Amino acid sequence: MITIRGNYAEAIIYADAVEPEARRQVQELCDQPFAADSHIRIMPDAHPGKGCVIGLTMTYTGKIVPNLVGVDIGCGIRTIRIAEKTFDPERLDRIIRQNIPSGFNIRKAPHALVERVNLDQL
């Protein structure tokens, strides 16, 4: 494991070695005021990303940085045990794709609630 201490936070990388650019991205994250009081953990497959290291897991305390959410393609995935014996994964996939927007440029107009979010306060 590698521990990186910054001006505002500390991160643990669950690997014995990591690319220099990935290490730099973790250091930069730990040096940001919004990272204060966050628990930052970096998965063993860490590698440099666009603006943020891939493999980042962290708690947010009061502010969310949109550029850090969804950098890793698996971000936000949750696994659950399904008790039903006749589970149909193809049906579930179809329902998700029909009801949950995903991808780039999916909206023709801004979301109806966008005015409620004060981005300056984030």
N, C-alpha and C positions, 0 to 999 in steps of 0.2 A: 504494500500500500504506500501511496505517496500523499503527504499532507502539504497543502499549499495555504499559507497564511497571507492574507491581504490586509488592507487598511480597515476594512469593515467586516470581513467574514473569513471563515476558514473552510476549505474544501478537502474532502478525502477522495482520492482516486483509487478505485479498487483494482489497481494494476501495479506491477513492479516497474514498468517502463511505459512512457507515453511520448508521442511525437512532440518535438519542441513547440510547434505552432499550437497544438492542443493545450499544452501546459501554459503557454502565453495567454490563451483565451480564458483559461480557468483563473489565472492570476488577475487578468483584467476584470473578470466578473467579481472576484473577491475584493477588488479595490473600489467597487461602486457603492455609493451610499445606500441604494435601495436593497443591497444584499445584507445589510446589517440585521442581525438576529435570525438569519435564515440558516437552515441546515442544508448544506450543499454536498451532494454525493455525485461522483462521476463513475459511470459503469465501466467495466474492464475493457469494453470494445471502443473506448473513447478515441475520437479522431477529430481533426479540425472541421468546423462547419462554417457556414456563411454567417459570420458575426457572433457565433456561439459554438462552443464545443458540442459535438454530437455525443450523447450519452449523459447529458445533464439531467439530474433530478434535484429539485430544491423546493423548500417551502417558501411561500411568499408571505411577507408580513406587512400588510398595509398597502402595498403597491404591486402592480403586475406590469411586466415589461412585455408587450405583445411580440417583440422580436425573439424572445426566448421561448415562447409557447409554440410548439409545433415544429421546432427546428429538426427534431429527429422524427423520421417517418412513423415511428411507433409511439410517439408521444400521446399520452392520454388513453392508451389502451388499458382496459381493465378486464381481468378474467374472472369468470364466475362459474360455479358448479351448477349445472342444470339438472334438476331432479327428474324431469320428465324422461320416460323411457323411449318415447316416440318422437324425439326431437328431430326436426327437419331443417338442417343448416341452410339448404338452398332457399327455403321459404323465408327464413330469417334474413338472409342476405338480400333477397328481393324486397322485403318490407323495409329494411334499412335504406336501400338505394332509392326507393320510391318516396321515402318520408324525411330523410335527413340530407340536406344540401351538403355537398362537399366539392372540393376542387377550387380552381382559380376562376375569377370572373363569373360567378354563379348568379349574381344579382343584376337585374336591369336598372335598379334604383337602390339608394341607400336603405338599410333596414329601418323599419318604422320607429324603432326605439333609439336610433342613433343620437338623436338630440338630447336624450336623457343622460348621456355619458359626457362628463366634462373631462376631455382628454388632458387639459392643463393640470388637473388635480391628480391624474394618475401618476 
